[in-house]
Amino acid sequence: MYCSETLALIKDTDKEDREKALKASWEAEEPGRAEKAQISRRKFAIRKKQKAGEELTEEELEVLNEKRERVRKKDQEEVVAAKGGGKGAKAPPAKGKGAPPAKGAPAPEEEGEGAKVVFPEAKDHFNDDITQFLEHFSSSRQITLEANSKAAARKRDDEEKAKILDQFEAEKGSEVEKFNQIGQERE
């Protein structure tokens, strides 16, 4: 390379800077995230060591036996709102959570013993297959067959039962002979 001016080579740190900013934003949104990640990685390494058959130290056993603190996002949002922190407005709900239900979907209700699930109705749909399924789903779906008379509902007598059993034993015997013959041919 030929150059009449001064040439300087510098490392472009733009990508690294963006990644650091992204990680910092994660930590700002969820305080303690980096610490939890570090603990999780450490537990993974210890479990891997344990599976390899290596002996664990007392400190490592303590780390494995620690209970994981679970904080629901809903609870965390309430704490932030109570403190008056945050960005002023509530963050949009995560995909699939807190969003209004689709037309005809079951209405979300609080969990509990008295919670009733509301199912979609057939009249809300245009698709014939869905309509047919929902009509079936809303029906009692109980099949009852009633005998027309006493003669229709009868029990087999002992002679008929013995005949059926003899027929079954004969078929079973012929199948056993057939399989034995196949086994002998293979040897």
C-alpha positions in Angstrom: 0.0 0.0 0.0 1.3 3.4 -1.0 0.1 6.6 0.6 1.5 10.1 0.8 -0.7 11.0 3.8 -0.6 9.6 7.3 -2.6 6.4 7.5 -4.2 5.2 10.7 -5.8 1.8 11.4 -8.3 1.7 14.2 -10.6 -0.9 15.4 -14.3 -0.2 14.7 -16.1 -0.7 18.1 -19.5 0.2 16.9 -20.9 -3.4 17.0 -19.5 -3.9 20.5 -20.9 -0.6 21.7 -24.3 -1.5 20.4 -24.2 -4.9 22.2 -23.1 -3.2 25.5 -25.9 -0.7 25.2 -28.4 -3.5 24.6 -27.3 -5.4 27.7 -27.4 -2.2 29.7 -31.0 -1.6 28.6 -31.9 -5.1 29.6 -30.5 -4.5 33.1 -32.3 -1.1 33.3 -35.6 -2.8 32.4 -35.1 -5.7 34.8 -32.7 -4.9 37.7 -30.7 -8.0 38.8 -30.9 -9.7 35.5 -27.1 -9.9 35.0 -26.7 -11.4 38.5 -29.4 -14.0 37.9 -27.8 -14.9 34.6 -24.4 -15.3 36.3 -26.0 -17.6 38.9 -27.7 -19.6 36.3 -24.5 -20.1 34.3 -22.7 -21.1 37.5 -25.4 -23.7 38.3 -25.2 -25.1 34.8 -21.4 -25.5 35.1 -21.7 -27.2 38.5 -24.4 -29.6 37.2 -22.2 -30.5 34.2 -19.4 -31.2 36.6 -21.6 -33.3 38.7 -22.8 -35.3 35.7 -19.2 -35.9 34.7 -18.7 -37.7 38.1 -16.5 -35.1 39.7 -16.8 -34.4 43.4 -18.4 -31.1 44.4 -17.2 -28.7 47.1 -19.4 -27.5 49.9 -19.8 -24.1 48.2 -20.9 -25.7 45.0 -23.4 -27.9 46.8 -24.8 -24.8 48.5 -25.2 -23.1 45.1 -27.1 -26.1 43.7 -29.4 -26.3 46.7 -30.3 -22.6 46.6 -34.0 -21.9 45.8 -34.6 -19.9 42.6 -36.4 -16.7 43.3 -39.3 -16.5 40.9 -40.8 -13.0 40.4 -43.7 -12.8 38.1 -43.8 -9.8 35.7 -47.2 -8.9 36.9 -46.0 -8.6 40.5 -42.9 -6.7 39.3 -45.1 -4.2 37.4 -47.2 -3.6 40.5 -44.2 -2.9 42.6 -42.8 -0.4 40.0 -46.2 1.2 39.7 -46.5 1.5 43.5 -43.1 3.2 43.7 -44.1 5.6 41.0 -41.1 4.5 38.9 -41.0 3.4 35.3 -41.5 5.4 32.2 -44.9 6.8 33.2 -46.9 4.5 31.1 -47.4 0.8 31.5 -45.3 -1.3 29.1 -47.3 -3.1 26.4 -48.1 -6.7 27.4 -45.9 -9.5 26.2 -47.1 -11.5 23.1 -50.1 -13.5 24.1 -50.4 -12.0 27.6 -52.8 -9.3 28.5 -53.9 -8.7 24.9 -57.6 -8.7 24.2 -58.9 -12.1 23.1 -59.6 -12.8 19.5 -63.2 -12.7 18.4 -65.0 -15.9 19.6 -62.1 -16.9 21.8 -62.7 -17.8 25.4 -62.9 -14.8 27.6 -60.0 -14.6 30.1 -61.1 -14.7 33.7 -59.3 -14.9 37.0 -58.2 -18.4 37.9 -60.0 -20.0 40.8 -62.6 -22.5 41.8 -65.5 -20.3 40.6 -63.9 -19.3 37.3 -66.2 -20.3 34.4 -64.7 -20.7 30.9 -66.7 -19.1 28.1 -66.4 -21.0 24.8 -67.0 -19.6 21.3 -70.4 -20.1 19.8 -71.2 -21.6 16.4 -73.2 -18.5 15.3 -70.0 -16.4 15.5 -68.2 -18.4 12.7 -68.7 -18.7 9.0 -66.5 -21.7 8.4 -68.7 -24.8 8.1 -66.2 -27.1 9.8 -65.7 -24.9 12.8 -69.5 -24.3 13.0 -70.1 -28.0 12.9 -67.5 -28.7 15.6 -68.8 -26.0 17.9 -72.4 -27.2 17.5 -71.2 -30.7 18.4 -69.1 -29.3 21.3 -72.1 -27.5 22.7 -74.4 -30.5 22.4 -74.7 -33.0 25.3 -72.7 -35.5 23.3 -74.2 -38.4 25.1 -75.3 -41.4 23.0 -78.1 -43.5 24.4 -79.5 -46.6 22.9 -82.7 -48.0 24.3 -84.0 -51.5 23.7 -87.4 -51.6 22.0 -88.5 -54.5 24.1 -87.4 -57.1 26.6 -86.4 -59.4 23.8 -83.9 -56.9 22.4 -82.0 -56.8 25.7 -81.0 -60.4 26.4 -78.2 -62.3 28.1 -76.3 -65.2 26.6 -77.0 -68.5 28.2 -74.2 -70.8 29.4 -74.5 -73.0 26.3 -73.9 -70.1 24.0 -71.0 -68.9 26.1 -69.4 -72.3 26.0 -69.8 -72.5 22.2 -68.1 -69.1 21.8 -65.3 -70.2 24.2 -64.7 -73.4 22.2 -64.6 -71.5 18.9 -62.0 -69.1 20.4 -59.9 -72.0 21.7 -60.0 -73.7 18.3 -58.9 -70.5 16.5 -56.2 -69.9 19.1 -54.9 -73.5 18.7 -54.8 -73.2 14.9 -52.8 -70.0 15.1 -50.3 -71.5 17.6 -49.7 -74.4 15.2 -49.3 -72.0 12.3 -46.7 -69.9 14.2 -44.8 -73.0 15.3 -44.7 -74.2 11.7 -43.3 -70.8 10.6 -40.7 -71.0 13.4 -39.6 -74.5 12.4 -39.3 -73.4 8.7 -37.0 -70.5 9.7 -34.6 -72.8 11.7 
